[in-house]
Every structure is written in structure tokens, then in C-alpha cells.
């Protein structure tokens, strides 16, 4: 079985052992990636949410290649997260394009434009007007690079759909990551805009996730951890499809202050993708190997630089 995690925030301080600005344990990204490799994960796309992230991610990828014995290949996005929309300026797209185009290694590592989109659930970080302006500008970056897009949608379907439809001619394709909407919304994105749906722990909170996963064609789904966020919690509807012998993410975690080298409570990891696949397989009543194979091939096709 081969798995691609299409979105993990590996630049987050939690993977340096820092929580709320306090050092709780040593940096453990090497261990995180080793567990990912053991869980059949072949590739991880590191999510960048700012110009600063885009500038720094190459060093992380380079250091990992040179210093960690891991079978997991790392890649990256370039974009500005909607909650960072107030940092967007008229220069931002040119700055992101420079990161992509002027650094040979970056150009090889960067596989999509994003994370960009709309998040009306967290307007305290950026108002709607700022989010819309920043989001709309990313389609120019997609057109200039020819890369697919990694999109963020939270409580903003109508505006999100309208902006994507208006700019659909500018990008090849896209995945709407961490999807938590309705069946009708998912199918509108797929049938009208030819997009894909990313599933993670946050996608599995509500009971409607069962209908979404049942309805969306298997070759339109992708899996992601969104680590260190979006773990599958026992309160989530999707948790009921797991068992005591589920592979990875929901069991055997220790407190960050009692770190023993293993997974940490409250911090998600790419290994969660194995549980996501298992939940999808059980909802669709298909063998997990079949589900994994179809999703892997879909992901390789959409992110064709992997």
C-alpha cells in the first residue's frame, strides 16, 4: 500500500517540540517521518500559508533530505492562507513566483499553489474583503506556474464557488482540502468545476461526512493529515468506523511533557492518513487496499510533479 499525505504543516513549532512558545521535548520531525514511512506514506506535501513559509520550506526539505534517513519524499505548496490575508500585498504574488521560479531546488520541490481560499469561520484574523482579494490573486500564480491548487474552504461556499468559477480558466485543477461541507456542495465542486475533495479528521466531525464519502466517486477523493491539526477525535462521527486495532493516529499517544519519543497527545501526524483511508474504505464498503490504490493514483495524476 502507498499513501500520499496531500497536506501537513511540518513547519509548525510543534514538530520542534515547542507548544505555546514553551519547549516541551526535543525536535522530533525525524521520528515523525520514520513513523510515516512505516505507515506506508511515500510523499508528504508541506502546507505553506505565507510568503515567509514559502521562503523557508526549501531549507526544511533540504535539511531533511541531507540529514534524515527517511523513505518519505517531501514537497511543498506556495500561497497565503486566508487567515493570513491581511499580510497580502500587491507584491505577494510576484514574491511567491520568485520563490518558485528563481530557486532551482524550490521549483523541483513546489507542487501546487496554496494553501489559499476563504475562511469565514475565523474572521477575527482577516475580514471577508481581505480574504477575497488575496484568494482571487492566487489564480494568476496558478496560471503563471501551471501548478494545480490546494484550496481552503470554511463556511464560505457561495463566495468560494463564485470565485473559483470566475477563474476556472486560469488553473489546471484543484483539491478542496479538509472538506466539511454537504453532499450537494461536494458534487457541485466536482461536477461544475472538475475539482477534488480532501478528507482529514476535521472532515469527519459531523454525521454528514458519511453521505459525502459514500456519494463522492472514489477517484475524486484524496487523504491528508493537516498535521499537527485535525486529528480524528473520539467525539467525531468518523471515529466509530475505527477499531481498537486501527493503525495509527488515535491510540498510544503520550503527553508532551512526558514525551517518550512516540506520538504526542493533541498533535496530529501524517500517520493519520492510514486511519482516514480505513474510514473511507469502511464507509464505501470496499477493501482498504483498493481504496488506497485508487486514491494514490488520483493524487499522483493531479499533483503530477510528485
QUIFEN-V977075 format. One record per pair of residues at least 12 apart in sequence whose C-alpha atoms are under 8 Angstrom apart, sorted by the first residue. I is the first residue (numbers start at 0). J is the second residue. D is the distance in whole Angstrom. If there is no record, write none. Layout:
BEGIN
I	J	D
I	J	D
END
This chain:
BEGIN
0	39	6
0	288	6
0	291	7
0	292	7
1	39	5
1	40	6
1	41	6
1	291	7
1	292	7
1	295	7
2	39	6
2	40	4
2	41	6
2	42	7
2	272	7
2	273	8
2	291	7
2	295	6
3	40	6
3	41	6
3	42	5
3	43	6
3	222	7
3	223	8
3	295	6
3	298	7
4	40	7
4	42	6
4	43	5
4	44	6
4	222	6
4	223	5
4	224	6
4	269	6
4	272	7
5	42	8
5	43	6
5	44	5
5	45	8
5	221	7
5	222	6
5	223	5
5	224	8
5	298	8
6	43	7
6	44	5
6	45	6
6	46	6
6	176	8
6	223	5
6	224	6
6	225	5
6	226	8
7	43	7
7	44	6
7	45	5
7	46	6
7	223	7
7	224	6
7	225	4
7	226	5
7	227	7
7	268	8
7	269	7
8	45	6
8	46	5
8	47	7
8	225	6
8	226	6
8	227	6
9	28	8
9	45	6
9	46	7
9	226	7
9	227	8
10	45	8
10	52	8
10	56	7
10	59	8
11	227	7
13	227	7
13	266	8
14	26	6
14	27	6
14	28	5
15	27	6
15	28	7
23	255	6
23	256	6
24	255	7
24	256	7
24	258	6
27	260	7
29	63	8
29	67	6
29	69	8
30	260	7
30	261	8
31	262	8
31	268	7
31	269	8
32	69	7
32	71	7
32	269	8
33	69	6
33	70	8
34	270	7
35	71	7
35	268	8
35	269	6
35	270	5
36	69	7
36	70	6
36	71	6
38	247	8
38	270	6
38	273	7
40	71	7
40	269	8
40	270	8
41	70	7
41	71	5
41	72	6
42	71	5
42	72	5
42	73	6
42	74	8
42	305	8
43	71	7
43	72	6
43	73	5
43	74	6
43	269	8
44	73	6
44	74	5
44	75	5
44	76	7
44	110	8
45	73	7
45	74	6
45	75	4
45	76	6
46	75	6
46	76	5
46	77	8
46	113	8
46	114	6
47	75	7
47	76	5
47	77	6
47	78	6
47	79	7
47	80	8
47	113	7
47	114	6
48	77	7
48	78	6
48	79	4
48	80	4
48	83	7
48	113	7
48	114	6
48	115	7
49	77	8
49	78	6
49	79	4
49	80	6
49	83	7
49	86	8
50	77	8
50	78	7
50	79	7
50	91	7
50	94	7
50	95	6
52	77	8
53	76	7
53	77	5
53	78	7
53	95	7
53	98	7
54	98	6
56	75	7
57	104	7
57	105	6
57	108	8
60	73	6
60	74	7
73	108	7
74	108	5
74	109	6
74	110	7
74	305	7
75	108	6
75	109	5
75	110	6
75	111	7
76	109	6
76	110	6
76	111	5
76	112	5
76	113	6
76	114	7
76	149	8
77	95	7
77	99	8
77	109	7
77	111	7
77	112	5
77	113	5
77	114	7
78	95	7
78	112	6
78	113	4
78	114	5
78	115	6
78	137	7
79	113	7
79	114	6
79	115	5
79	133	8
80	113	7
80	114	5
80	115	5
80	116	7
80	151	8
81	115	6
81	116	6
81	117	5
81	118	6
81	125	7
81	130	5
81	133	7
81	134	7
81	151	8
82	118	7
82	121	7
82	122	8
82	124	5
82	125	6
82	130	8
83	124	7
83	125	7
84	125	6
84	129	6
84	130	5
84	133	6
85	124	8
85	125	6
85	129	6
85	130	8
87	133	6
92	136	7
92	137	7
92	139	8
92	140	6
95	140	8
96	140	7
96	143	8
96	144	8
107	304	8
110	146	6
110	147	8
110	302	6
110	303	8
110	304	6
110	305	7
111	141	8
111	146	5
111	147	5
111	148	5
111	149	6
111	302	7
112	137	7
112	140	7
112	141	6
112	146	6
112	147	6
112	148	5
112	149	6
113	137	8
113	148	6
113	149	5
113	150	6
114	148	8
114	149	5
114	150	6
114	151	6
115	133	8
115	134	6
115	137	7
115	149	7
115	150	5
115	151	6
116	130	7
116	131	8
116	134	5
116	150	5
116	151	5
116	152	6
116	159	7
117	130	6
117	131	7
117	134	7
117	151	6
117	152	5
117	153	6
117	155	6
117	159	6
118	130	8
118	151	7
118	152	6
118	153	5
118	154	6
118	155	6
119	153	6
119	154	5
119	155	6
120	153	6
120	154	6
135	162	7
135	166	8
138	166	7
138	169	6
138	170	7
139	169	7
141	169	7
141	170	5
141	171	8
142	169	5
142	170	6
145	170	7
145	171	7
146	170	7
146	171	7
147	170	6
147	171	6
147	172	5
147	173	5
147	301	7
147	302	7
148	170	7
148	172	6
148	173	4
148	174	6
149	173	6
149	174	5
149	175	6
149	176	7
150	173	7
150	174	6
150	175	5
150	176	6
151	175	6
151	176	6
151	177	7
152	175	7
152	176	7
152	177	8
152	178	7
153	179	8
156	184	8
160	188	7
163	192	8
164	192	7
167	192	7
172	193	7
172	194	6
172	301	7
173	194	5
173	195	6
173	301	8
174	194	6
174	195	4
174	196	5
174	197	6
175	194	7
175	195	6
175	196	5
175	197	6
176	196	6
176	197	4
176	198	7
176	223	8
177	196	8
177	197	5
177	198	5
177	199	6
177	200	8
177	201	6
177	202	6
177	223	8
177	225	8
178	196	6
178	197	6
178	198	6
178	199	8
178	201	8
178	202	5
179	201	7
179	202	5
179	203	7
179	204	8
179	208	7
180	207	8
181	207	7
181	208	8
181	211	7
182	207	8
182	210	7
182	211	5
182	214	7
182	215	8
185	211	7
185	215	7
186	215	7
189	219	8
194	219	8
195	219	5
195	220	6
195	221	7
196	219	6
196	220	5
196	221	6
197	220	6
197	221	5
197	222	6
197	223	7
198	220	7
198	221	6
198	222	5
198	223	6
198	275	7
199	222	6
199	223	5
199	224	6
199	225	7
199	229	7
199	230	8
199	231	8
199	272	8
199	275	6
200	224	7
200	229	5
200	230	5
200	231	4
200	232	8
200	275	7
201	229	5
201	230	7
201	231	7
203	231	7
203	235	6
203	236	6
203	237	5
203	238	8
204	234	7
204	235	4
204	236	5
204	237	7
205	235	7
205	236	5
205	237	8
206	236	5
206	237	8
208	236	8
208	237	8
209	237	8
209	282	7
212	279	7
212	282	7
212	283	7
213	282	6
213	283	6
217	290	7
217	293	7
217	294	7
218	293	6
218	294	6
218	297	6
219	294	8
219	297	7
220	294	6
220	297	8
221	294	6
221	295	8
221	297	8
221	298	7
222	272	6
222	275	7
222	276	7
222	294	8
223	269	7
223	271	8
223	272	6
223	275	8
224	267	7
224	268	6
224	269	5
224	270	8
224	271	6
224	272	6
225	267	8
225	268	8
225	269	8
226	266	7
226	267	5
226	268	5
226	269	6
227	266	5
227	267	4
227	268	6
228	266	7
228	267	6
229	267	7
230	248	7
230	249	8
230	265	8
230	266	7
230	267	5
230	268	8
230	271	7
231	248	7
231	249	7
231	271	8
232	249	7
237	278	7
240	277	8
240	278	6
240	281	7
240	282	8
241	274	7
241	277	7
241	278	7
245	274	7
246	273	7
246	274	6
247	270	6
247	271	6
247	273	7
247	274	7
248	267	7
248	268	7
248	270	6
248	271	5
248	274	7
249	271	8
252	264	5
276	290	7
276	291	7
END
